[in-house]
Amino acid sequence: MTELHNHELLPGYEFRHIRYEQKPIPGVEGLHQVWIALDNEKQLNSYTTAAVKDVILALRRASTDRRAVAVVFTGVGSKAFCTGGNTAEYATYYANRPHEYLQYMRLFNDMVTSILLCDKPVICRVNGMRIGGGQEIGMACDFSVAGDHARFGQAGPVHGSAPDGGATDFLHLYVGAARAAESLVLCEPWSAHKSLRLGMINEVVPVHRTKGGELIANPTVITDRYIDERGNLAYGEWKTGAALDEGKKLAAECTVDLGELDRVVDKLVVKLTNTFPDCTRKTLESLRKKKLEHWFANMESSRSWLSLNMATEAAAGFPAFHFGDRSEREIDFALLRRRIAEGARFDDALVREVLKPSAAAGWEKAR
């Protein structure tokens, strides 16, 4: 038998910042699915610079794996798929170092491109929050299946950045320009049910298991299809008022069970197994062209702008989020706008001025 070449970039490399696993496909012998999991559960699977490098190499390994049918991209635990870049690293290292962030963004862009060029179908298993850069790498995937506890959205304009790591390139392809602007600018997260309704993901499954053992729909979300008083479909919107409080209380009494999510992933991989491999690859390549067209047109200019932004608004936004107490993770936006209108320089004095007290204290201590 001919000895086949190994086309990996680094054969034998051991991943230290993510998990890479070959998992069986139910009822199928001699083939497997590859699971790539972000492994930073304590920080909601936000990716560090080291983790981004591992993801790139993992996708390349999976892409060249002859026996792999599909890649499942997910996160460890049940709270988050990914919440984007690691804000601790952003706030303490990259803030005010635009040229360092420029190099980081080269790695991030390579990660997104690696998803879009993978020779295998890529499934995003959304096991919790998919926010910020997590939403961006999730939308680069071909399929998305989610537990109905997941939240989807951006954070950029509220926390000192722009969602130019893929969201401004991809989101409108899923939900249209008006809905995209709503999510990208206002940064109000969507429920999994709303994301399904808008066409951004493929399937949603319940994950809340009551004390009696019953799986129930997310109790904080409207899951009955009805028209609200303004004539809009309310399905998938967050509950409000007393209904939301009651839903949160019930959710807190439940355990999160991702078993049904894993069964849906297995079911999808089995379906993919029963297709011609080259026809599937070419179909996805053709479909991905729409994403790649926007991505390749914008990624370099976005990289340059995002790096320069580390010397201005990001230098205030990321420290605010990282150092601020839960209620003080945003700057005083009105004050910032007034000071800019008055001609203030964007320097440390201005950052200190617009940070909330807890964030300012933590920022000063870390300097």
C-alpha positions, 0 to 999 in steps of 0.5 A, a space after each residue: 500500500 502506498 504511504 500517504 503524505 502528511 499535509 499538515 503544517 506541523 505534524 505531531 503538534 500538541 494543542 495546549 489552548 484548545 481541545 482537539 478530538 476525533 469523535 465517532 460518527 454514530 453507525 459509521 465505521 472507519 470515519 470520524 468527526 473532528 471537534 475543535 473546542 475553545 478551552 477557556 471556560 472561566 473567561 467564557 471561551 474568549 480566545 487569547 493570542 495563543 488560542 487563535 494560533 491553535 485554532 488555525 493549526 487545528 482547522 488545517 489539521 482537520 482539513 487534511 484529515 482524510 477520514 474526517 467527515 466534518 468539523 464541529 467548532 464549539 467551546 468547553 462547558 455550557 455557558 459560552 461558545 465564545 465571547 470574542 477576544 480575551 478582554 484581559 489581554 486586550 485591556 492590559 496588553 493591546 490597548 495603546 499598542 496598535 502595532 502589536 494589535 496589528 500583528 494579532 489581527 493578522 492571526 485573527 484574520 487567518 483564523 476566520 479565513 481558515 474556517 472559510 477555506 476548510 475542506 470539510 463542512 464546519 458546524 458551529 455547536 453553539 453551547 452558550 453565548 456567541 458574542 462579539 468575535 465569537 459571533 463572527 467566527 460562528 457566522 464563518 461556519 457553514 452550519 450552526 446548531 444551538 442550545 436555546 440558552 444561547 445569546 447571539 450578538 455584537 459588542 463593538 460600538 458599546 465596548 470600543 471597537 467595530 465588528 469588522 472581524 467578519 460581522 459587517 461582512 457576513 451578518 447581512 447575508 443572513 438577516 438583511 441590512 436593516 436587521 444587521 445594522 440593528 445588531 451590529 450597532 446597538 449590540 442588543 443580543 438576540 435569543 437563539 429562537 429569534 436567530 433561528 427565525 431570522 435565518 442565522 442558524 439552522 436548529 435550536 434545541 431545549 437545554 433547560 432540564 427541570 428538577 422533575 427531569 423535563 426538558 423545557 424551552 428557555 423560560 426567559 424567551 417568548 416561544 409561542 408564535 403570536 403577534 404583539 400589540 404593534 403588529 410584530 411577530 413576538 416569537 423569539 423576543 426576550 420576555 419583559 417585566 414580571 414574566 422575565 423575572 419569573 422566567 429567570 427564576 425558573 431557569 436558575 432552578 434548572 440544570 443545563 443539559 446539552 445532550 440533545 444538542 449533541 444528538 442534533 450535531 451527530 444527526 447532521 454529521 450522519 447526513 453529511 456522511 451520506 453525501 458525495 465528499 467532493 460534491 459537498 466540498 464544491 457546493 460549500 466552496 461556491 456558497 462560501 464565495 459570497 462570504 469570501 467576497 466581502 471578507 477578502 475585500 475588507 479584511 486588510 483595511 479592517 485590520 488596519 483600522 482596528 489596530 489604530 483604534 487601539 490607541 483611541 476608543 478601544 483604549 477606553 472601552 476594553 479597560 472599562 469592560 475588563 476592570 469595571 464592576 458589573 454595572 460599570 463596564 461601559 464608559 460615560 458615552 455622553 461625556 466622551 461625546 461632549 469632550 470630543 466636541 470640545 476638542 479634547 485629545 484622546 489621551 490618558 487624561 480623557 480615558 481616566 475622565 470617561 471611565 466609571 469609578 470602579 473601572 478607573 480604579 482598576 485601570 490605574 492599579 494595573 498601569 
